[in-house]
């Protein structure tokens, strides 16, 4: 086992999740590289010190450059607002340090393209934090599709729906301003990433993007509340996606349904330890969707629990991410999703915005 010093930029919701993951991943997966929580960065010295004490870092700073340039920090995790992703990543790559960056990859398409160029020029491990697709159930769905178990795929429906802004009386915050913080920048990338992982490349999109509650207590809303998108995949399959932060009653509506010539799959993150599978080759009298509870036979489940149906949770997805990142560093081989994969998500989002503006289909190749 070899220690590796990890620096995390951002100590809030995702910063904490990554700190916990880096503290746990060695024990869970018996990794060859064992993270050492070397330094945490936050916007003030006071908050950085608070995170240091809470999460177990050796040191703290409010200067992101000091963290990136520190010799004891050998790998970087970016969990800051999107506007800071590019400068931090470029500085880290200039020093030859691997980077795990939270989604979306950049605050703009130009930012993410520049980050891909910097990552590939540096030739070090780079990965984007799309955690939801790493549940054992969704990993198993990818295996079933790749093996042809549900035949030729004909249709995909996906959504990422939550209701944290369903009440128009909820006050305006940083989430209600800035294009990158709207539903298309915040929630949509997760489901677009899932669609690319499960179905392959998207050829073109037809989208509508809308702000339902234009004002809230405390200010105007300058970004989108929900959006819908028709898609045509490169493999010929049709599809549609819906993204919303005002979907009343939905708490974690990351869900998809996939139809094929031999069967179908359904999944909903609110029941993340189950996958619904339909096979056409079963007896007519018994044919129907069957609920499969995840267990040790499914990808990345057994390291957490030996009991089928006992389940994994949100934090476990981040630990699986950490394992993959460490594997990329150790082996030198790319681990999906790389920065280039994250940029592909951003291209689809950019095409969606352009489609809404022009009210016509837009081809991904043009972005």
PALO-945342 format. One record per residue: residue number from 1; residue in three letters; z, y, x of N, C-alpha, C in turn. Coordinates in steps of 0.05 Angstrom, whole numbers, plus 5000, padded with zeros to 4 digits. Example, Ala and Ser with C-alpha at 12.3 -4.5 7.8 and 13.67 -1.06 7.14 Angstrom:
<nodes>
> num/residuo/n.w/n.v/n.u/ca.w/ca.v/ca.u/c.w/c.v/c.u
> 1/ALA/5156/4886/5264/5156/4910/5246/5156/4934/5264
> 2/SER/5142/4955/5257/5143/4979/5273/5157/5001/5258
</nodes>
This chain:
<nodes>
> num/residuo/n.w/n.v/n.u/ca.w/ca.v/ca.u/c.w/c.v/c.u
> 1/UNK/5000/4976/5017/5000/5000/5000/5000/5025/5018
> 2/UNK/4985/5045/5009/4982/5070/5023/4988/5093/5004
> 3/UNK/5005/5112/5014/5011/5135/4997/4989/5155/4998
> 4/UNK/4985/5170/4976/4966/5192/4975/4980/5215/4960
> 5/UNK/4979/5238/4973/4992/5262/4962/4975/5274/4940
> 6/UNK/4986/5278/4917/4971/5288/4894/4982/5316/4886
> 7/UNK/4963/5334/4882/4969/5361/4872/4958/5364/4844
> 8/UNK/4974/5374/4825/4965/5378/4798/4967/5408/4791
> 9/UNK/4944/5418/4782/4943/5446/4774/4946/5448/4744
> 10/UNK/4968/5460/4735/4974/5461/4707/4997/5442/4701
> 11/UNK/5018/5452/4689/5041/5435/4684/5048/5431/4655
> 12/UNK/5030/5441/4638/5035/5439/4609/5029/5412/4598
> 13/UNK/5018/5411/4574/5013/5386/4560/4999/5365/4577
> 14/UNK/4976/5372/4587/4961/5352/4603/4971/5350/4631
> 15/UNK/4982/5372/4642/4994/5369/4669/5017/5349/4669
> 16/UNK/5033/5350/4648/5055/5331/4646/5044/5302/4643
> 17/UNK/5024/5299/4626/5012/5272/4622/5002/5261/4648
> 18/UNK/4989/5277/4665/4978/5268/4690/5001/5262/4710
> 19/UNK/5022/5279/4710/5044/5274/4728/5058/5247/4721
> 20/UNK/5062/5242/4695/5074/5217/4687/5056/5193/4695
> 21/UNK/5030/5197/4691/5011/5176/4698/5011/5169/4728
> 22/UNK/5011/5190/4744/5011/5186/4773/5038/5173/4782
> 23/UNK/5059/5179/4768/5085/5167/4775/5086/5137/4767
> 24/UNK/5070/5130/4747/5072/5103/4735/5050/5084/4744
> 25/UNK/5027/5094/4752/5003/5077/4756/5007/5055/4777
> 26/UNK/5022/5061/4798/5026/5041/4819/5040/5017/4809
> 27/UNK/5061/5021/4793/5077/4999/4782/5061/4984/4760
> 28/UNK/5046/4998/4744/5031/4986/4722/5008/4969/4732
> 29/UNK/4993/4980/4751/4968/4966/4760/4970/4955/4788
> 30/UNK/4993/4959/4802/4996/4949/4829/4973/4960/4847
> 31/UNK/4968/4986/4845/4946/4998/4860/4951/4998/4890
> 32/UNK/4929/4996/4905/4931/4998/4934/4940/5025/4943
> 33/UNK/4930/5046/4930/4938/5073/4935/4961/5080/4916
> 34/UNK/4983/5091/4927/5006/5098/4911/5010/5128/4912
> 35/UNK/5006/5142/4889/5008/5171/4888/5036/5181/4895
> 36/UNK/5037/5202/4909/5061/5217/4915/5058/5245/4903
> 37/UNK/5076/5252/4885/5074/5278/4872/5082/5300/4892
> 38/UNK/5061/5311/4905/5065/5330/4927/5070/5359/4918
> 39/UNK/5053/5369/4900/5055/5397/4892/5044/5401/4864
> 40/UNK/5057/5419/4849/5048/5427/4823/5044/5457/4823
> 41/UNK/5023/5467/4809/5017/5495/4807/5018/5504/4778
> 42/UNK/5031/5527/4773/5031/5539/4747/5027/5569/4750
> 43/UNK/5026/5584/4728/5019/5612/4729/5040/5630/4742
> 44/UNK/5065/5621/4741/5087/5636/4753/5104/5618/4770
> 45/UNK/5118/5630/4789/5136/5614/4807/5157/5600/4790
> 46/UNK/5167/5614/4770/5189/5603/4753/5180/5578/4738
> 47/UNK/5157/5580/4725/5147/5556/4710/5139/5534/4729
> 48/UNK/5128/5540/4752/5121/5520/4772/5146/5505/4781
> 49/UNK/5167/5519/4787/5192/5507/4796/5204/5490/4774
> 50/UNK/5201/5499/4749/5212/5483/4726/5196/5457/4724
> 51/UNK/5170/5458/4727/5154/5433/4726/5161/5415/4750
> 52/UNK/5165/5427/4773/5172/5411/4797/5197/5395/4792
> 53/UNK/5217/5408/4781/5242/5394/4777/5240/5373/4755
> 54/UNK/5225/5380/4733/5222/5362/4711/5206/5337/4717
> 55/UNK/5185/5340/4733/5166/5318/4737/5170/5303/4764
> 56/UNK/5185/5316/4782/5191/5302/4807/5172/5309/4830
> 57/UNK/5159/5332/4830/5142/5340/4852/5160/5349/4876
> 58/UNK/5148/5347/4900/5162/5355/4924/5163/5386/4925
> 59/UNK/5141/5399/4917/5139/5428/4920/5125/5440/4896
> 60/UNK/5127/5467/4894/5115/5481/4872/5103/5507/4882
> 61/UNK/5083/5518/4867/5070/5543/4875/5057/5555/4850
> 62/UNK/5054/5582/4851/5038/5595/4831/5010/5603/4842
> 63/UNK/5004/5595/4866/4979/5602/4879/4962/5576/4881
> 64/UNK/4941/5575/4864/4925/5550/4864/4911/5545/4891
> 65/UNK/4905/5566/4905/4892/5563/4931/4910/5550/4951
> 66/UNK/4936/5557/4950/4956/5545/4968/4957/5515/4963
> 67/UNK/4956/5507/4938/4957/5478/4932/4932/5464/4943
> 68/UNK/4908/5475/4937/4883/5462/4945/4881/5461/4975
> 69/UNK/4891/5481/4990/4888/5482/5019/4910/5467/5034
> 70/UNK/4931/5458/5020/4953/5444/5033/4944/5417/5044
> 71/UNK/4951/5412/5069/4942/5387/5082/4956/5362/5069
> 72/UNK/4979/5365/5058/4993/5342/5046/4982/5335/5018
> 73/UNK/4967/5354/5007/4954/5348/4981/4927/5336/4987
> 74/UNK/4924/5310/4981/4900/5295/4988/4881/5290/4965
> 75/UNK/4891/5294/4940/4875/5290/4916/4884/5311/4896
> 76/UNK/4865/5321/4880/4870/5343/4862/4866/5334/4833
> 77/UNK/4884/5342/4815/4881/5339/4787/4881/5367/4774
> 78/UNK/4859/5373/4760/4856/5400/4747/4863/5397/4718
> 79/UNK/4884/5410/4709/4893/5410/4681/4898/5438/4672
> 80/UNK/4880/5456/4681/4883/5485/4674/4863/5491/4651
> 81/UNK/4864/5516/4641/4843/5525/4622/4816/5522/4635
> 82/UNK/4795/5518/4618/4768/5513/4628/4757/5534/4647
> 83/UNK/4765/5559/4644/4754/5580/4660/4761/5577/4690
> 84/UNK/4781/5562/4696/4790/5558/4724/4779/5532/4736
> 85/UNK/4766/5515/4720/4757/5489/4730/4738/5492/4754
> 86/UNK/4718/5510/4751/4698/5512/4772/4709/5522/4799
> 87/UNK/4723/5545/4800/4732/5554/4826/4750/5534/4840
> 88/UNK/4768/5522/4824/4786/5502/4837/4771/5478/4847
> 89/UNK/4753/5467/4831/4738/5444/4840/4721/5450/4865
> 90/UNK/4707/5473/4865/4691/5480/4887/4707/5483/4913
> 91/UNK/4731/5495/4910/4748/5498/4934/4758/5471/4944
> 92/UNK/4765/5453/4925/4774/5426/4933/4752/5410/4947
> 93/UNK/4728/5411/4936/4706/5396/4948/4698/5407/4975
> 94/UNK/4701/5433/4978/4695/5446/5004/4713/5435/5026
> 95/UNK/4737/5425/5018/4756/5413/5037/4755/5383/5036
> 96/UNK/4735/5372/5022/4732/5343/5022/4752/5327/5006
> 97/UNK/4764/5341/4986/4785/5328/4970/4774/5318/4943
> 98/UNK/4781/5293/4936/4773/5283/4910/4786/5298/4887
> 99/UNK/4771/5299/4864/4780/5315/4841/4778/5299/4815
> 100/UNK/4799/5299/4800/4799/5290/4772/4803/5315/4755
> 101/UNK/4783/5322/4738/4783/5347/4723/4784/5340/4693
> 102/UNK/4802/5354/4679/4803/5351/4650/4777/5361/4637
> 103/UNK/4771/5350/4614/4747/5359/4599/4753/5385/4586
> 104/UNK/4732/5400/4578/4705/5396/4587/4702/5404/4616
> 105/UNK/4681/5394/4629/4678/5398/4658/4679/5427/4666
> 106/UNK/4665/5444/4653/4665/5473/4659/4666/5489/4634
> 107/UNK/4672/5515/4636/4672/5532/4613/4645/5539/4603
> 108/UNK/4624/5533/4619/4596/5538/4611/4579/5516/4624
> 109/UNK/4554/5515/4614/4535/5495/4626/4529/5502/4655
> 110/UNK/4528/5527/4662/4523/5535/4690/4547/5527/4707
> 111/UNK/4571/5530/4697/4594/5522/4712/4594/5492/4718
> 112/UNK/4589/5476/4697/4589/5447/4701/4567/5437/4720
> 113/UNK/4543/5450/4718/4522/5443/4737/4530/5449/4765
> 114/UNK/4543/5472/4770/4552/5479/4797/4573/5460/4806
> 115/UNK/4590/5451/4789/4611/5432/4796/4599/5405/4804
> 116/UNK/4578/5396/4789/4565/5371/4796/4552/5374/4824
> 117/UNK/4539/5396/4830/4527/5400/4856/4547/5399/4878
> 118/UNK/4570/5412/4874/4591/5413/4894/4603/5385/4899
> 119/UNK/4607/5370/4877/4618/5343/4879/4599/5325/4895
> 120/UNK/4574/5326/4888/4555/5307/4901/4549/5315/4930
> 121/UNK/4551/5341/4936/4547/5350/4963/4571/5341/4980
> 122/UNK/4595/5341/4969/4619/5333/4983/4620/5303/4987
> 123/UNK/4609/5288/4968/4608/5259/4971/4635/5245/4968
> 124/UNK/4653/5258/4953/4680/5247/4949/4683/5240/4919
> 125/UNK/4705/5225/4913/4710/5216/4886/4712/5240/4867
> 126/UNK/4699/5238/4844/4700/5259/4823/4699/5245/4796
> 127/UNK/4716/5255/4778/4718/5242/4752/4727/5262/4731
> 128/UNK/4718/5258/4706/4726/5276/4684/4745/5261/4665
> 129/UNK/4765/5275/4655/4786/5263/4640/4780/5259/4610
> 130/UNK/4763/5239/4605/4758/5231/4577/4775/5206/4572
> 131/UNK/4799/5210/4562/4818/5188/4560/4815/5170/4536
> 132/UNK/4806/5181/4513/4806/5165/4488/4788/5140/4490
> 133/UNK/4766/5142/4504/4747/5120/4505/4759/5097/4522
> 134/UNK/4782/5102/4534/4794/5081/4552/4814/5063/4537
> 135/UNK/4817/5066/4511/4835/5047/4497/4823/5019/4500
> 136/UNK/4840/4998/4501/4830/4971/4502/4810/4965/4480
> 137/UNK/4815/4976/4456/4796/4970/4434/4769/4982/4439
> 138/UNK/4767/5007/4448/4741/5019/4453/4728/5007/4478
> 139/UNK/4743/4999/4498/4731/4985/4520/4719/4958/4511
> 140/UNK/4733/4945/4492/4723/4920/4482/4697/4925/4465
> 141/UNK/4697/4947/4450/4673/4953/4435/4649/4957/4453
> 142/UNK/4653/4970/4476/4631/4974/4495/4622/4947/4505
> 143/UNK/4640/4928/4510/4633/4902/4519/4616/4887/4498
> 144/UNK/4625/4888/4473/4611/4874/4452/4582/4885/4449
> 145/UNK/4579/4911/4450/4552/4923/4448/4535/4916/4471
> 146/UNK/4546/4918/4496/4530/4911/4520/4521/4882/4520
> 147/UNK/4538/4865/4509/4531/4836/4508/4512/4829/4486
> 148/UNK/4505/4848/4469/4487/4843/4447/4500/4829/4423
> 149/UNK/4527/4830/4421/4541/4815/4400/4535/4825/4372
> 150/UNK/4528/4851/4370/4520/4861/4343/4491/4867/4342
> 151/UNK/4476/4857/4361/4446/4859/4360/4436/4886/4369
> 152/UNK/4412/4892/4361/4400/4918/4367/4413/4940/4350
> 153/UNK/4423/4961/4364/4437/4982/4350/4418/4999/4334
> 154/UNK/4424/5004/4309/4407/5020/4292/4419/5047/4283
> 155/UNK/4446/5049/4284/4458/5073/4272/4486/5077/4284
> 156/UNK/4493/5103/4287/4520/5110/4297/4531/5133/4281
> 157/UNK/4556/5132/4274/4570/5154/4262/4596/5159/4277
> 158/UNK/4600/5184/4286/4625/5190/4301/4637/5215/4291
> 159/UNK/4663/5218/4294/4677/5242/4287/4701/5246/4306
> 160/UNK/4708/5271/4310/4734/5278/4321/4745/5300/4303
> 161/UNK/4764/5292/4286/4774/5310/4266/4805/5311/4267
> 162/UNK/4815/5336/4267/4844/5341/4266/4849/5364/4247
> 163/UNK/4874/5369/4241/4880/5389/4221/4899/5411/4230
> 164/UNK/4901/5415/4257/4921/5434/4267/4915/5463/4260
> 165/UNK/4890/5468/4250/4883/5495/4240/4873/5494/4211
> 166/UNK/4881/5473/4197/4872/5471/4169/4884/5493/4151
> 167/UNK/4908/5501/4157/4922/5522/4142/4912/5550/4152
> 168/UNK/4899/5565/4135/4889/5592/4143/4911/5611/4151
> 169/UNK/4936/5605/4144/4959/5622/4151/4970/5616/4179
> 170/UNK/4959/5595/4192/4967/5589/4219/4958/5612/4237
> 171/UNK/4976/5623/4253/4969/5647/4268/4947/5642/4289
> 172/UNK/4933/5663/4296/4913/5663/4317/4927/5658/4344
> 173/UNK/4915/5643/4362/4925/5639/4389/4902/5639/4408
> 174/UNK/4906/5631/4433/4885/5630/4453/4863/5610/4444
> 175/UNK/4871/5590/4427/4852/5570/4418/4831/5582/4399
> 176/UNK/4837/5605/4386/4819/5617/4367/4801/5638/4378
> 177/UNK/4801/5641/4405/4783/5660/4418/4770/5646/4442
> 178/UNK/4746/5654/4448/4731/5642/4471/4716/5618/4462
> 179/UNK/4690/5618/4468/4672/5597/4460/4682/5569/4469
> 180/UNK/4692/5567/4493/4700/5542/4504/4725/5530/4490
> 181/UNK/4740/5547/4475/4764/5537/4462/4760/5530/4433
> 182/UNK/4736/5533/4422/4731/5526/4395/4728/5496/4392
> 183/UNK/4722/5487/4368/4720/5458/4363/4698/5446/4380
> 184/UNK/4676/5460/4383/4654/5449/4399/4661/5447/4428
> 185/UNK/4679/5464/4438/4687/5462/4466/4711/5444/4470
> 186/UNK/4728/5441/4449/4753/5427/4452/4751/5398/4442
> 187/UNK/4744/5393/4417/4744/5366/4406/4717/5352/4409
> 188/UNK/4695/5366/4404/4669/5353/4405/4663/5338/4431
> 189/UNK/4671/5348/4454/4664/5333/4479/4675/5305/4479
> 190/UNK/4698/5300/4467/4709/5273/4467/4690/5253/4451
> 191/UNK/4681/5262/4428/4664/5244/4412/4636/5242/4424
> 192/UNK/4625/5264/4435/4599/5263/4448/4601/5243/4471
> 193/UNK/4623/5244/4486/4626/5225/4508/4627/5197/4498
> 194/UNK/4641/5192/4476/4642/5166/4464/4614/5156/4456
> 195/UNK/4599/5174/4443/4572/5167/4435/4554/5159/4459
> 196/UNK/4557/5174/4481/4541/5168/4505/4550/5141/4517
> 197/UNK/4577/5136/4517/4587/5111/4528/4579/5087/4512
> 198/UNK/4579/5089/4485/4574/5067/4468/4544/5062/4462
> 199/UNK/4529/5084/4461/4502/5083/4452/4481/5090/4473
> 200/UNK/4489/5103/4495/4470/5112/4515/4461/5140/4510
> 201/UNK/4441/5149/4525/4433/5177/4524/4424/5187/4497
> 202/UNK/4429/5213/4492/4420/5226/4467/4394/5241/4474
> 203/UNK/4374/5238/4457/4348/5250/4461/4347/5279/4450
> 204/UNK/4357/5282/4425/4355/5308/4412/4377/5311/4391
> 205/UNK/4382/5336/4383/4403/5341/4364/4395/5363/4344
> 206/UNK/4406/5362/4320/4403/5382/4300/4431/5389/4290
> 207/UNK/4441/5413/4296/4469/5419/4292/4473/5444/4274
> 208/UNK/4497/5445/4261/4507/5468/4248/4536/5473/4257
> 209/UNK/4541/5497/4265/4568/5505/4276/4579/5527/4259
> 210/UNK/4604/5525/4250/4614/5544/4230/4643/5552/4235
> 211/UNK/4649/5577/4230/4677/5587/4229/4685/5590/4200
> 212/UNK/4703/5574/4191/4711/5575/4163/4732/5597/4158
> 213/UNK/4752/5599/4175/4773/5619/4173/4768/5641/4194
> 214/UNK/4754/5662/4186/4746/5683/4206/4768/5700/4215
> 215/UNK/4790/5702/4200/4813/5717/4208/4838/5700/4204
> 216/UNK/4858/5705/4220/4884/5692/4218/4905/5712/4224
> 217/UNK/4930/5707/4216/4952/5726/4223/4952/5731/4253
> 218/UNK/4949/5756/4261/4950/5762/4289/4923/5769/4301
> 219/UNK/4901/5764/4286/4875/5771/4297/4851/5757/4286
> 220/UNK/4827/5765/4295/4803/5752/4287/4798/5726/4302
> 221/UNK/4784/5708/4289/4776/5683/4301/4747/5686/4312
> 222/UNK/4744/5681/4338/4718/5686/4350/4704/5661/4359
> 223/UNK/4714/5638/4351/4700/5613/4357/4700/5595/4332
> 224/UNK/4689/5571/4335/4683/5554/4312/4706/5536/4303
> 225/UNK/4707/5531/4277/4726/5513/4264/4716/5485/4261
> 226/UNK/4690/5482/4254/4679/5455/4252/4649/5456/4256
> 227/UNK/4638/5432/4260/4609/5430/4266/4600/5402/4259
> 228/UNK/4574/5400/4251/4562/5374/4246/4536/5373/4262
> 229/UNK/4528/5348/4269/4506/5344/4287/4491/5318/4280
> 230/UNK/4466/5320/4273/4449/5297/4272/4438/5291/4299
> 231/UNK/4436/5266/4307/4426/5259/4333/4406/5237/4332
> 232/UNK/4388/5237/4352/4370/5214/4356/4375/5205/4385
> 233/UNK/4383/5180/4387/4388/5169/4414/4362/5160/4428
> 234/UNK/4364/5158/4454/4340/5151/4469/4331/5122/4463
> 235/UNK/4350/5105/4454/4343/5078/4447/4331/5076/4419
> 236/UNK/4327/5099/4405/4314/5099/4379/4333/5100/4356
> 237/UNK/4359/5095/4360/4378/5094/4338/4383/5122/4327
> 238/UNK/4388/5123/4301/4397/5148/4288/4427/5151/4290
> 239/UNK/4436/5176/4287/4465/5180/4287/4473/5207/4276
> 240/UNK/4499/5210/4272/4510/5235/4264/4538/5237/4274
> 241/UNK/4547/5262/4279/4574/5267/4288/4585/5292/4273
> 242/UNK/4612/5291/4269/4626/5314/4257/4651/5320/4273
> 243/UNK/4656/5345/4277/4679/5354/4293/4693/5376/4277
> 244/UNK/4720/5374/4276/4735/5394/4260/4764/5396/4269
> 245/UNK/4773/5421/4269/4802/5426/4273/4815/5434/4246
> 246/UNK/4799/5433/4224/4809/5441/4198/4806/5418/4178
> 247/UNK/4805/5393/4188/4801/5369/4171/4828/5361/4159
> 248/UNK/4835/5373/4136/4861/5369/4124/4869/5339/4123
> 249/UNK/4892/5333/4133/4902/5305/4132/4896/5289/4156
> 250/UNK/4877/5297/4173/4870/5282/4197/4887/5292/4220
> 251/UNK/4900/5273/4234/4917/5279/4257/4903/5273/4283
> 252/UNK/4890/5249/4284/4876/5241/4308/4851/5226/4299
> 253/UNK/4833/5240/4285/4810/5227/4274/4787/5223/4293
> 254/UNK/4793/5210/4315/4772/5202/4334/4762/5174/4325
> 255/UNK/4740/5174/4311/4731/5150/4297/4701/5146/4300
> 256/UNK/4692/5121/4300/4664/5116/4300/4657/5090/4285
> 257/UNK/4632/5089/4276/4622/5065/4263/4594/5060/4274
> 258/UNK/4588/5035/4281/4563/5028/4293/4551/5004/4279
> 259/UNK/4526/5007/4271/4512/4985/4257/4491/4973/4276
> 260/UNK/4488/4947/4276/4468/4933/4291/4454/4912/4274
> 261/UNK/4434/4899/4285/4418/4879/4270/4434/4853/4266
> 262/UNK/4456/4849/4281/4471/4824/4278/4500/4829/4270
> 263/UNK/4508/4854/4267/4536/4860/4260/4542/4889/4262
> 264/UNK/4568/4896/4260/4576/4924/4260/4605/4926/4271
> 265/UNK/4612/4951/4280/4638/4956/4291/4649/4982/4279
> 266/UNK/4675/4982/4273/4689/5006/4264/4714/5010/4281
> 267/UNK/4720/5036/4286/4745/5042/4301/4755/5069/4292
> 268/UNK/4782/5072/4292/4795/5097/4285/4819/5100/4303
> 269/UNK/4820/5122/4319/4842/5126/4338/4869/5128/4325
> 270/UNK/4871/5134/4299/4897/5134/4286/4908/5106/4283
> 271/UNK/4892/5086/4288/4900/5058/4289/4888/5046/4315
> 272/UNK/4896/5058/4338/4881/5054/4362/4883/5026/4374
> 273/UNK/4901/5010/4364/4904/4983/4375/4889/4962/4358
> 274/UNK/4870/4971/4342/4854/4953/4325/4825/4960/4326
> 275/UNK/4808/4940/4325/4779/4943/4323/4770/4926/4300
> 276/UNK/4752/4937/4283/4741/4923/4261/4713/4913/4268
> 277/UNK/4709/4887/4265/4683/4874/4273/4672/4858/4250
> 278/UNK/4646/4862/4246/4631/4847/4225/4609/4832/4239
> 279/UNK/4607/4806/4233/4586/4788/4245/4570/4776/4222
> 280/UNK/4543/4779/4224/4526/4769/4203/4523/4738/4203
> 281/UNK/4530/4726/4226/4527/4697/4229/4550/4681/4218
> 282/UNK/4569/4694/4206/4592/4679/4193/4583/4669/4166
> 283/UNK/4597/4649/4155/4590/4639/4128/4591/4661/4107
> 284/UNK/4572/4660/4089/4569/4681/4069/4595/4686/4054
> 285/UNK/4609/4664/4047/4634/4667/4032/4657/4680/4048
> 286/UNK/4654/4681/4074/4675/4692/4091/4667/4717/4105
> 287/UNK/4642/4726/4099/4631/4749/4114/4645/4775/4105
> 288/UNK/4653/4791/4125/4666/4816/4120/4678/4827/4146
> 289/UNK/4686/4852/4146/4698/4864/4169/4725/4850/4175
> 290/UNK/4729/4842/4200/4753/4829/4209/4768/4847/4228
> 291/UNK/4794/4850/4223/4811/4867/4240/4820/4852/4264
> 292/UNK/4813/4862/4288/4821/4849/4313/4843/4866/4325
> 293/UNK/4867/4855/4328/4889/4869/4342/4886/4865/4372
> 294/UNK/4887/4886/4387/4884/4884/4416/4908/4870/4428
> 295/UNK/4903/4856/4450/4923/4841/4464/4915/4836/4493
> 296/UNK/4928/4818/4507/4923/4813/4535/4894/4804/4541
> 297/UNK/4879/4794/4521/4852/4785/4525/4832/4809/4526
> 298/UNK/4842/4833/4520/4825/4856/4520/4829/4873/4545
> 299/UNK/4809/4890/4552/4810/4905/4577/4835/4923/4579
> 300/UNK/4848/4921/4602/4870/4939/4610/4894/4939/4591
> 301/UNK/4898/4917/4577/4920/4915/4558/4944/4902/4572
> 302/UNK/4939/4879/4585/4961/4862/4595/4979/4877/4616
> 303/UNK/4969/4895/4633/4987/4909/4651/5009/4924/4637
> 304/UNK/5005/4931/4612/5025/4946/4597/5043/4928/4580
> 305/UNK/5032/4906/4569/5047/4890/4551/5034/4862/4549
> 306/UNK/5051/4841/4548/5040/4814/4546/5039/4804/4517
> 307/UNK/5047/4820/4498/5047/4812/4470/5024/4823/4455
> 308/UNK/5006/4806/4443/4984/4815/4427/4995/4831/4403
> 309/UNK/4981/4853/4396/4989/4868/4373/5012/4888/4378
> 310/UNK/5025/4886/4401/5047/4905/4406/5037/4933/4412
> 311/UNK/5013/4935/4424/4999/4961/4425/5004/4977/4450
> 312/UNK/4984/4994/4456/4986/5014/4477/4985/5042/4464
> 313/UNK/4991/5063/4479/4993/5089/4468/4977/5110/4483
> 314/UNK/4980/5135/4476/4966/5157/4488/4970/5159/4518
> 315/UNK/4995/5158/4526/5001/5161/4555/4988/5138/4571
> 316/UNK/4986/5115/4559/4974/5092/4573/4945/5097/4579
> 317/UNK/4931/5112/4562/4903/5119/4568/4901/5136/4593
> 318/UNK/4920/5154/4597/4920/5171/4621/4927/5155/4646
> 319/UNK/4944/5135/4643/4950/5117/4666/4926/5101/4674
> 320/UNK/4910/5091/4654/4885/5077/4661/4866/5096/4675
> 321/UNK/4865/5121/4666/4849/5141/4680/4857/5144/4709
> 322/UNK/4884/5146/4713/4894/5149/4741/4886/5125/4758
> 323/UNK/4888/5101/4747/4880/5077/4761/4850/5079/4770
> 324/UNK/4833/5087/4751/4805/5090/4757/4799/5110/4779
> 325/UNK/4814/5133/4777/4810/5154/4798/4819/5144/4825
> 326/UNK/4841/5130/4827/4850/5119/4852/4831/5098/4863
> 327/UNK/4819/5083/4845/4800/5063/4853/4775/5076/4865
> 328/UNK/4766/5098/4853/4743/5112/4864/4749/5123/4892
> 329/UNK/4774/5134/4895/4781/5144/4922/4782/5121/4942
> 330/UNK/4794/5099/4934/4798/5076/4953/4772/5064/4961
> 331/UNK/4754/5059/4942/4729/5044/4947/4706/5062/4956
> 332/UNK/4707/5087/4948/4685/5105/4954/4662/5102/4934
> 333/UNK/4666/5084/4914/4645/5079/4894/4651/5096/4869
> 334/UNK/4630/5108/4857/4635/5125/4833/4647/5109/4810
> 335/UNK/4665/5121/4796/4678/5109/4773/4672/5127/4749
> 336/UNK/4660/5115/4728/4653/5130/4704/4678/5142/4690
> 337/UNK/4677/5166/4678/4655/5185/4679/4657/5204/4703
> 338/UNK/4637/5205/4719/4635/5224/4741/4630/5252/4731
> 339/UNK/4630/5271/4749/4623/5299/4741/4595/5300/4728
> 340/UNK/4576/5284/4739/4550/5284/4727/4551/5274/4698
> 341/UNK/4567/5254/4692/4571/5245/4665/4583/5266/4647
> 342/UNK/4602/5281/4658/4614/5303/4644/4594/5325/4638
> 343/UNK/4577/5330/4657/4556/5350/4653/4537/5342/4631
> 344/UNK/4531/5316/4628/4514/5307/4606/4526/5314/4579
> 345/UNK/4553/5311/4577/4566/5319/4552/4562/5348/4547
> 346/UNK/4565/5365/4568/4562/5393/4565/4533/5401/4557
> 347/UNK/4514/5386/4566/4486/5390/4558/4482/5386/4529
> 348/UNK/4494/5365/4518/4492/5359/4489/4505/5381/4473
> 349/UNK/4529/5391/4482/4542/5413/4468/4525/5438/4469
> 350/UNK/4514/5444/4492/4497/5468/4494/4472/5466/4476
> 351/UNK/4461/5442/4474/4438/5438/4456/4447/5441/4427
> 352/UNK/4471/5433/4420/4482/5437/4393/4484/5466/4386
> 353/UNK/4496/5482/4404/4498/5511/4399/4470/5523/4395
> 354/UNK/4451/5515/4412/4424/5526/4411/4410/5518/4385
> 355/UNK/4415/5493/4377/4403/5483/4352/4414/5499/4328
> 356/UNK/4440/5504/4328/4451/5520/4306/4439/5548/4305
> 357/UNK/4436/5560/4328/4425/5587/4329/4396/5588/4319
> 358/UNK/4380/5567/4326/4352/5567/4319/4346/5552/4293
> 359/UNK/4366/5537/4283/4363/5521/4259/4340/5502/4262
> 360/UNK/4339/5488/4285/4318/5468/4290/4328/5447/4310
> 361/UNK/4313/5425/4312/4320/5404/4332/4318/5416/4360
> 362/UNK/4336/5407/4377/4334/5414/4405/4336/5389/4423
> 363/UNK/4319/5387/4443/4318/5365/4461/4337/5369/4484
> 364/UNK/4353/5349/4491/4372/5351/4512/4359/5357/4539
> 365/UNK/4336/5347/4544/4322/5351/4569/4317/5380/4575
> 366/UNK/4318/5397/4555/4313/5426/4559/4338/5441/4568
> 367/UNK/4360/5427/4572/4385/5440/4578/4397/5430/4605
</nodes>
